[in-house]
Every structure is written in C-alpha cells, then in structure tokens.
C-alpha cells in the first residue's frame, strides 16, 4: 500500500479520535469553569464574518494536496450554539488514472451550512465542534499537454466534474483578541462523491462519443488558520 493510500484510510480514524479527545476535554472544561466567568462576551446573539487560509489533504489518491482558503458568516444563537454559512476553495492537480479523470486541475468549492456547538472556557478561549451539509461546485480543466496529445490524433476530449452534495464535520478553537476580533484554528473533514461527464469528438467526421464516470471521491481534510470579526 502506498503512503498516500495508507493516509487516506487513516484520515477518518484520526478525525474521530480528535473528536473524542476534544469532546472529553470540553465537557470537563465546562464543569470546572467558574461561575464568575459566565455571562461574558461569549453570550448573546451576534453576527460575525470570518476569513481563513490553510491546506487541504484529499483521500483520493489521484488528487494531490493543495492550498485552501475561504470566508464565512456566523450567527450566534446564544452562548453555546451558532450557525455558519461558509464557502471554501480547494485547488488540486489531478493525476491521470485509468477509468477515471485525465490529468488536469480541479477546483473544488464546497458551500457549507454548519451547526456549531461552542464550549467557552473562561473569557478568551472557545473550543467548538461543528457538523453540517455542503454542496461542491467543481471546475475541472484538462492538462494542456494531454489535450494537445488527443488533438494530434484528431480527437477533441472534454471532461467536466459535476456538482455534488455531501456533509462535513470538524472542530476548532477560537481565541479572543478583543471584544470583536478572534483568531481561529479549524480542522474539517468533507465527504462527497461526484460524477464526471466526458466526450470525445472526431475532428474530421464530427462523430461524438460521450459517457459518465461515477463515484469520483472528493473527500478531503482541511486545516485552516483565520480570523473572525463579530459585530456589536
């Protein structure tokens, strides 16, 4: 088994282990939080925005890892819960593989709706867990050398990756830098299966053949650092 394949199989296990560890520590932290520190700026209904950058690790061995970034809107529902609408960009180069995508570049852009469970620890520190649904907007571009190779034999090849519904879960840690600004560390695991539509057209006869490739795995883990600003 390749190192990439081993890592792909271990990602879900590592995420669940992280969830278990954080959940245990959060529950303990809530029990020991002094009563005098309750009712701080963590409470109440607040609207916020966030920006972040990081790195994405794909479980699909055909996809290389790459940079990630995004932005979010957060609506606090009280001290312990919030709703988040976020958009992310995951860029990756794709290696050629039989019965799958050709060599090229994929831009995966999951739009996410998440419910956050927040666990304030004192006035500054707020760990959180999150889960929700997402929709992947995808854009695939064929490698120019591959396209030129097909064109040299009189064939025009076209491939597209369709959008896909999925879900995600994760955990993070906010550190308040003031009444309105906080720094954020976040890890999320996305699960989604997409489809690829392809067509091959003979440039001379204009006869076209097309088909669909199913089960294109878009699963990815994203590590991110960012900032959140909350309106008063």
KOLLUM-762692 format. One record per residue: chain; x, y, z of N, C-alpha, C in turn; residue number from 1. Coordinates in steps of 0.001 Angstrom, whole numbers. Each point is the difference from the previous one (the first is absolute). Layout:
N
['A', [X, Y, Z], [X, Y, Z], [X, Y, Z], NUM]
...
! end
This chain:
232
['A', [842, -1198, 0], [-842, 1198, 0], [874, 1244, 0], 1]
['A', [-311, 994, -844], [786, 1219, -72], [-248, 847, 1247], 2]
['A', [930, 943, 229], [-161, 884, 1140], [-1270, 822, -113], 3]
['A', [-343, 421, -1239], [-1230, 760, -224], [-1217, -844, 335], 4]
['A', [2, -1273, -433], [-1124, -862, 287], [-142, -278, 1488], 5]
['A', [1125, -167, 695], [-45, -232, 1444], [-593, 1198, 704], 6]
['A', [425, 1223, -414], [-499, 1218, 620], [-1489, 175, -251], 7]
['A', [-442, -337, -1214], [-1417, 141, -332], [-865, -872, 901], 8]
['A', [464, -1196, 310], [-773, -899, 854], [16, 451, 1454], 9]
['A', [1047, 712, 428], [132, 397, 1388], [-692, 1321, 313], 10]
['A', [-301, 836, -1014], [-575, 1317, 253], [-1272, -67, 839], 11]
['A', [-1028, -802, -375], [-1215, -15, 819], [260, -445, 1428], 12]
['A', [892, -956, 191], [325, -482, 1344], [616, 1123, 827], 13]
['A', [900, 761, -610], [654, 1092, 710], [-999, 1091, 371], 14]
['A', [-944, 282, -909], [-999, 1024, 294], [-893, -414, 1156], 15]
['A', [-477, -1250, -2], [-845, -467, 1086], [764, -23, 1325], 16]
['A', [1290, -335, -45], [817, 22, 1209], [113, 1425, 530], 17]
['A', [166, 956, -915], [63, 1405, 393], [-1318, 443, 623], 18]
['A', [-1106, -409, -608], [-1317, 340, 535], [-168, -527, 1422], 19]
['A', [402, -1235, 227], [-158, -614, 1310], [830, 745, 1042], 20]
['A', [1242, 314, -369], [888, 690, 937], [-515, 1392, 326], 21]
['A', [-426, 748, -1037], [-496, 1353, 235], [-1302, -4, 791], 22]
['A', [-889, -929, -337], [-1279, -74, 704], [204, -260, 1488], 23]
['A', [925, -889, 316], [281, -325, 1396], [563, 1202, 745], 24]
['A', [954, 680, -638], [626, 1150, 652], [-987, 1156, 136], 25]
['A', [-887, 183, -1003], [-968, 1086, 62], [-999, -227, 1143], 26]
['A', [-466, -1239, 106], [-954, -313, 1054], [601, 259, 1373], 27]
['A', [1257, -354, 155], [684, 244, 1278], [175, 1492, 240], 28]
['A', [353, 734, -1056], [231, 1437, 132], [-1267, 727, 431], 29]
['A', [-1144, -409, -554], [-1269, 632, 369], [-310, -208, 1474], 30]
['A', [321, -1182, 522], [-272, -312, 1385], [836, 841, 950], 31]
['A', [1244, 323, -426], [900, 703, 911], [23, 1504, -251], 32]
['A', [-740, 515, -998], [-11, 1439, -260], [-653, 731, 1160], 33]
['A', [660, 966, 593], [-559, 728, 1141], [-1273, 740, -391], 34]
['A', [-952, 76, 926], [-1247, 691, -250], [229, 1478, -281], 35]
['A', [1058, 572, 571], [257, 1422, -164], [376, 357, -1416], 36]
['A', [392, -995, -826], [410, 287, -1358], [-1116, -227, -1008], 37]
['A', [-1176, -377, 494], [-1125, -174, -901], [-629, 1349, -300], 38]
['A', [-701, 81, -1139], [-629, 1244, -377], [970, 992, -605], 39]
['A', [1106, -465, -568], [971, 868, -644], [-443, 282, -1418], 40]
['A', [932, 509, -830], [-315, 344, -1380], [-318, -1217, -851], 41]
['A', [213, -1221, 546], [-338, -1209, -739], [-1509, -204, -77], 42]
['A', [-770, 664, 876], [-1436, -198, 35], [-689, 969, -954], 43]
['A', [-1297, -258, -246], [-764, 906, -837], [-14, -408, -1453], 44]
['A', [-784, 748, -766], [-148, -238, -1432], [851, 1010, -748], 45]
['A', [984, -465, -734], [901, 894, -723], [213, -507, -1419], 46]
['A', [175, 948, -911], [299, -311, -1393], [1475, 253, -252], 47]
['A', [652, -946, -687], [1421, 148, -259], [375, -459, -1397], 48]
['A', [1191, 398, -420], [564, -443, -1276], [1397, -537, 262], 49]
['A', [437, -912, -843], [1321, -600, 179], [706, -231, -1323], 50]
['A', [1310, 12, 35], [831, -349, -1155], [1087, -943, 490], 51]
['A', [439, -901, -879], [1004, -965, 416], [796, -514, -1201], 52]
['A', [1152, -576, 297], [822, -661, -1005], [602, -1244, 605], 53]
['A', [314, -973, -845], [540, -1239, 546], [443, -971, -1073], 54]
['A', [-146, -1282, 310], [509, -1063, -864], [-1005, -1136, -35], 55]
['A', [-233, -543, -1200], [-951, -1091, -160], [685, -1309, -355], 56]
['A', [-396, -1076, 676], [523, -1347, -254], [-1132, -859, -543], 57]
['A', [118, -464, -1242], [-1040, -813, -626], [250, -1482, 270], 58]
['A', [-1082, -735, 252], [128, -1447, 208], [132, -750, -1317], 59]
['A', [-468, 612, -1104], [106, -603, -1330], [1457, 36, -448], 60]
['A', [598, -1170, -223], [1396, -70, -378], [326, 654, -1324], 61]
['A', [-1019, 275, -810], [211, 660, -1288], [199, 1503, 159], 62]
['A', [-455, 551, 1133], [76, 1441, 244], [1199, 325, 883], 63]
['A', [770, 989, -392], [1086, 485, 837], [-540, 988, 1032], 64]
['A', [714, 141, 1102], [-398, 955, 1025], [272, 1421, -490], 65]
['A', [-704, 971, 577], [186, 1367, -472], [-512, 1040, 967], 66]
['A', [135, 1258, -383], [-399, 1115, 852], [-1518, 82, 85], 67]
['A', [-459, 638, 1061], [-1429, 194, 219], [-210, 1359, 659], 68]
['A', [-1134, 618, -310], [-354, 1252, 669], [-1503, 190, -88], 69]
['A', [-518, 941, 780], [-1439, 195, -18], [-447, 1137, 893], 70]
['A', [-1324, 177, 94], [-613, 1036, 813], [-1309, -531, 566], 71]
['A', [-492, 638, 1066], [-1195, -507, 654], [-808, 1125, 636], 72]
['A', [-1297, -274, 213], [-893, 838, 785], [-462, -837, 1185], 73]
['A', [29, 588, 1201], [-358, -725, 1217], [-1118, 725, 721], 74]
['A', [-1030, -736, 399], [-1093, 556, 784], [-52, -723, 1333], 75]
['A', [314, 717, 1081], [-54, -595, 1321], [-1432, -187, 466], 76]
['A', [-295, -1163, 549], [-1340, -305, 504], [-8, -63, 1516], 77]
['A', [932, 688, 621], [165, -63, 1433], [1434, -352, 324], 78]
['A', [231, -361, 1235], [1360, -263, 455], [579, -1284, -575], 79]
['A', [-840, -1008, -223], [521, -1326, -325], [-253, -451, -1432], 80]
['A', [-760, 753, -794], [-303, -454, -1359], [139, 1145, -999], 81]
['A', [319, -357, -1235], [83, 972, -1092], [-271, -728, -1309], 82]
['A', [-435, 772, -1007], [-184, -514, -1352], [1001, 712, -898], 83]
['A', [618, -767, -900], [1022, 564, -879], [-302, -349, -1452], 84]
['A', [132, 1007, -877], [-49, -194, -1441], [1382, 336, -536], 85]
['A', [653, -968, -630], [1390, 186, -418], [204, -475, -1433], 86]
['A', [931, 647, -666], [421, -419, -1328], [1494, -244, 0], 87]
['A', [431, -1080, -622], [1418, -362, -15], [473, -257, -1423], 88]
['A', [1291, 135, -177], [641, -327, -1273], [1134, -978, 278], 89]
['A', [-48, -1156, -675], [1063, -1010, 116], [547, -242, -1400], 90]
['A', [1236, 365, -225], [616, -211, -1302], [930, -1198, 20], 91]
['A', [-60, -820, -1057], [846, -1186, -51], [333, -363, -1442], 92]
['A', [1161, -573, -188], [353, -573, -1298], [-400, -1462, 0], 93]
['A', [-455, -496, -1139], [-536, -1353, -128], [914, -819, -897], 94]
['A', [373, -1180, 485], [827, -908, -789], [-882, -892, -870], 95]
['A', [508, -366, -1172], [-741, -873, -908], [-182, -1387, 619], 96]
['A', [-1197, -551, -178], [-288, -1327, 539], [-1015, -695, -898], 97]
['A', [224, -1283, -255], [-911, -754, -867], [-1400, -41, 601], 98]
['A', [-1015, 130, -853], [-1405, -30, 403], [-349, 1100, 996], 99]
['A', [711, 1111, -89], [-284, 1137, 862], [389, 1274, -744], 100]
['A', [229, 1082, 736], [340, 1270, -625], [1368, -52, -671], 101]
['A', [151, 798, -1027], [1297, 166, -641], [837, 994, 804], 102]
['A', [1232, 177, -405], [865, 948, 690], [-532, 1411, -199], 103]
['A', [-20, 793, 1090], [-504, 1356, -98], [-2, 684, 1347], 104]
['A', [-852, 1014, 123], [-121, 749, 1249], [-1469, 72, 402], 105]
['A', [-232, -170, 1297], [-1350, 38, 539], [-109, 1103, 1038], 106]
['A', [-1026, 817, -129], [-343, 989, 1011], [-1293, -463, 662], 107]
['A', [82, -424, 1258], [-1166, -449, 755], [-405, 1115, 957], 108]
['A', [-1269, 400, -79], [-466, 1151, 785], [-1243, -382, 798], 109]
['A', [174, -580, 1194], [-1155, -399, 805], [-659, 1178, 709], 110]
['A', [-1309, 138, -196], [-818, 956, 741], [-590, -758, 1185], 111]
['A', [223, 507, 1210], [-314, -765, 1207], [-992, 727, 900], 112]
['A', [-930, -758, 559], [-889, 488, 1049], [240, -874, 1222], 113]
['A', [437, 607, 1095], [438, -764, 1169], [-688, 475, 1273], 114]
['A', [-197, -929, 901], [-422, 308, 1362], [1214, -180, 904], 115]
['A', [317, 1037, 788], [1151, -41, 884], [-448, -152, 1445], 116]
['A', [638, -895, 722], [-150, -115, 1440], [1213, 627, 652], 117]
['A', [-210, 1063, 777], [1106, 770, 575], [140, -311, 1490], 118]
['A', [1249, -11, 486], [288, -365, 1384], [953, 1031, 615], 119]
['A', [-505, 1187, 381], [879, 1047, 527], [755, -464, 1242], 120]
['A', [1292, 295, 14], [854, -284, 1148], [572, 1345, 458], 121]
['A', [-593, 604, 995], [430, 1318, 424], [-456, 1060, -975], 122]
['A', [734, 1134, -33], [-392, 1135, -824], [644, -3, -1376], 123]
['A', [1071, -754, -182], [780, 83, -1232], [-145, -1205, -924], 124]
['A', [-109, -1172, 564], [122, -1241, -767], [-1361, -646, -240], 125]
['A', [-279, -337, -1279], [-1264, -657, -337], [238, -1145, -982], 126]
['A', [162, -1226, 496], [22, -1157, -917], [-1394, -235, -566], 127]
['A', [-74, -652, -1159], [-1299, -283, -593], [63, -1261, -864], 128]
['A', [-1160, -611, -151], [-215, -1105, -934], [-1018, 462, -1035], 129]
['A', [58, -563, -1201], [-947, 400, -1037], [-345, -1183, -892], 130]
['A', [-1148, 84, -621], [-445, -1001, -975], [-1058, 633, -881], 131]
['A', [-112, -504, -1235], [-1005, 552, -890], [56, -592, -1387], 132]
['A', [-749, 602, -890], [-45, -447, -1392], [736, 966, -903], 133]
['A', [368, -458, -1186], [715, 851, -954], [-323, -401, -1433], 134]
['A', [263, 918, -903], [-125, -273, -1423], [1293, 419, -680], 135]
['A', [614, -937, -729], [1252, 258, -692], [-275, 560, -1401], 136]
['A', [421, 1239, -239], [76, 536, -1350], [1394, -341, -527], 137]
['A', [64, -671, -1147], [1275, -493, -504], [310, 534, -1393], 138]
['A', [1272, 272, -228], [469, 427, -1317], [1262, -783, -339], 139]
['A', [-52, -756, -1116], [1144, -813, -400], [519, 475, -1352], 140]
['A', [1315, 169, -102], [632, 388, -1263], [1036, -1057, -383], 141]
['A', [-100, -453, -1224], [903, -1033, -507], [1411, 563, -165], 142]
['A', [988, -811, 339], [1393, 391, -196], [243, 312, -1478], 143]
['A', [691, 1110, -272], [193, 442, -1388], [781, -1017, -826], 144]
['A', [988, -645, 609], [781, -1001, -728], [-864, -1202, -372], 145]
['A', [-890, -407, 911], [-906, -1115, -294], [-978, 371, -1108], 146]
['A', [-539, 1218, 81], [-935, 454, -1032], [675, 73, -1362], 147]
['A', [1250, 488, -15], [737, 90, -1267], [305, -1384, -567], 148]
['A', [251, -979, 897], [270, -1358, -453], [-1195, -618, -699], 149]
['A', [-1194, 205, 556], [-1210, -497, -645], [-270, 754, -1308], 150]
['A', [245, 1312, 11], [-241, 795, -1196], [920, -431, -1143], 151]
['A', [1198, -459, 357], [962, -434, -1016], [-487, -1224, -769], 152]
['A', [-859, -804, 626], [-545, -1186, -683], [-1429, 263, -480], 153]
['A', [-406, 1272, -24], [-1290, 363, -557], [-1177, -146, 930], 154]
['A', [243, 23, 1316], [-1075, -165, 982], [-32, 1209, 934], 155]
['A', [-1193, 517, 239], [-180, 1043, 1014], [-641, -638, 1229], 156]
['A', [750, 35, 1127], [-478, -593, 1245], [-497, 1100, 935], 157]
['A', [-1172, -236, 592], [-562, 944, 967], [-423, -770, 1258], 158]
['A', [346, 527, 1163], [-390, -617, 1274], [-487, 1079, 957], 159]
['A', [-1095, -299, 704], [-537, 900, 1009], [-347, -793, 1254], 160]
['A', [188, 618, 1171], [-381, -615, 1266], [-1249, 706, 512], 161]
['A', [-1080, -744, 141], [-1277, 574, 420], [26, 360, 1482], 162]
['A', [-932, 860, 386], [-145, 334, 1419], [-487, -1200, 797], 163]
['A', [208, 45, 1318], [-351, -1144, 839], [-379, 449, 1408], 164]
['A', [-1057, -623, 537], [-376, 232, 1389], [838, -902, 905], 165]
['A', [232, 476, 1216], [729, -794, 977], [-225, 548, 1394], 166]
['A', [826, -408, 922], [-66, 551, 1345], [1407, 97, 578], 167]
['A', [116, 648, 1127], [1303, 256, 603], [-140, 75, 1518], 168]
['A', [1111, -133, 669], [50, 193, 1443], [1408, 460, 354], 169]
['A', [154, 547, 1195], [1314, 507, 368], [32, 559, 1403], 170]
['A', [1099, 661, 306], [213, 577, 1319], [931, 1190, -142], 171]
['A', [-54, 899, 976], [859, 1170, -61], [173, 649, 1342], 172]
['A', [759, 1085, -9], [326, 717, 1223], [88, 1492, -321], 173]
['A', [-815, 794, 698], [38, 1452, -138], [726, 604, 1193], 174]
['A', [831, 1004, -280], [671, 739, 1067], [-319, 1473, -186], 175]
['A', [-691, 595, 989], [-433, 1390, -102], [1194, 938, 69], 176]
['A', [102, 901, -1000], [1043, 1022, -24], [-541, 1347, 463], 177]
['A', [-1284, 43, 278], [-684, 1218, 430], [-1481, -285, 75], 178]
['A', [-808, 1050, 173], [-1445, -193, 88], [-607, -475, -1308], 179]
['A', [638, 349, -1142], [-598, -298, -1303], [833, -929, -866], 180]
['A', [1293, -119, 268], [903, -748, -878], [530, -1241, 694], 181]
['A', [65, -1107, -747], [567, -1237, 541], [829, -708, -1062], 182]
['A', [1008, -739, 450], [786, -871, -865], [-594, -1399, 82], 183]
['A', [158, -771, -1079], [-715, -1261, -95], [890, -1085, -611], 184]
['A', [-7, -1185, 615], [646, -1195, -552], [-1101, -1018, -245], 185]
['A', [-27, -596, -1200], [-1151, -809, -397], [454, -1195, -839], 186]
['A', [-633, -1166, 218], [229, -1164, -848], [-1364, -585, -376], 187]
['A', [-186, -299, -1300], [-1266, -538, -485], [253, -1174, -943], 188]
['A', [-932, -941, 39], [68, -1141, -925], [-1255, 13, -862], 189]
['A', [188, 72, -1314], [-1095, 39, -963], [-181, -1376, -638], 190]
['A', [-1247, -391, -196], [-328, -1240, -686], [-977, 301, -1123], 191]
['A', [353, -417, -1221], [-880, 180, -1156], [494, -874, -1145], 192]
['A', [-931, -534, -775], [309, -755, -1207], [-579, 736, -1204], 193]
['A', [842, 257, -996], [-452, 696, -1191], [-5, -888, -1231], 194]
['A', [-417, 587, -1115], [-5, -689, -1285], [729, 846, -1038], 195]
['A', [601, -687, -958], [688, 684, -1088], [-682, -340, -1319], 196]
['A', [-301, 1032, -777], [-563, -186, -1336], [1097, 258, -1034], 197]
['A', [176, -933, -932], [1057, 143, -992], [-567, -175, -1409], 198]
['A', [708, 575, -954], [-373, -176, -1400], [1260, -11, -856], 199]
['A', [-22, -805, -1079], [1101, -73, -963], [-597, 217, -1396], 200]
['A', [499, 1030, -681], [-527, 331, -1325], [1084, -156, -1061], 201]
['A', [-327, -743, -1058], [908, -129, -1132], [-28, 1311, -787], 202]
['A', [1157, 649, -97], [58, 1319, -627], [-318, -20, -1500], 203]
['A', [134, -1150, -618], [-256, -89, -1447], [-1444, -355, -297], 204]
['A', [-491, -1065, 646], [-1365, -448, -266], [-1035, 684, 885], 205]
['A', [469, 652, 1095], [-850, 665, 985], [-886, -975, 771], 206]
['A', [322, -1310, -95], [-716, -1008, 793], [462, 123, 1450], 207]
['A', [-955, 27, 903], [314, 214, 1419], [-466, -1174, 850], 208]
['A', [852, -402, 936], [-317, -1039, 976], [86, 619, 1387], 209]
['A', [-950, -326, 864], [1, 578, 1336], [-347, -1054, 1035], 210]
['A', [243, 334, 1259], [-295, -924, 1082], [141, 684, 1346], 211]
['A', [-220, -772, 1051], [59, 512, 1369], [850, -915, 859], 212]
['A', [846, 595, 813], [780, -732, 993], [-588, 315, 1371], 213]
['A', [-436, -1011, 709], [-609, 224, 1308], [1014, -233, 1121], 214]
['A', [-398, 370, 1198], [792, -239, 1215], [1379, 662, -55], 215]
['A', [18, 1297, -362], [1229, 779, 110], [67, 511, 1444], 216]
['A', [880, -557, 802], [53, 338, 1423], [654, 1362, 200], 217]
['A', [-747, 896, 676], [483, 1344, 281], [346, 194, 1476], 218]
['A', [60, -1080, 762], [272, 94, 1434], [1314, 730, 258], 219]
['A', [-27, 901, 974], [1204, 771, 294], [-11, 475, 1443], 220]
['A', [1196, 97, 582], [171, 615, 1313], [695, 1340, -206], 221]
['A', [-536, 1039, 649], [542, 1351, -167], [423, 556, 1355], 222]
['A', [1254, 415, 88], [524, 677, 1176], [67, 1489, -305], 223]
['A', [-473, 850, 931], [-82, 1428, -302], [336, 860, 1210], 224]
['A', [547, 1179, -303], [221, 1067, 976], [-707, 1241, -518], 225]
['A', [-679, 729, 885], [-713, 1170, -477], [-366, 969, 1099], 226]
['A', [-830, 972, -385], [-475, 1020, 929], [-1506, 148, -156], 227]
['A', [-670, 342, 1112], [-1431, 271, -10], [-253, 1359, 641], 228]
['A', [-903, 751, -647], [-388, 1294, 535], [-1487, -29, 327], 229]
['A', [-355, 358, 1226], [-1389, -24, 450], [-515, 1423, 169], 230]
['A', [-1153, 274, -614], [-605, 1319, 100], [-677, 138, 1353], 231]
['A', [99, 1176, 590], [-600, 234, 1319], [-1492, 273, -139], 232]
! end
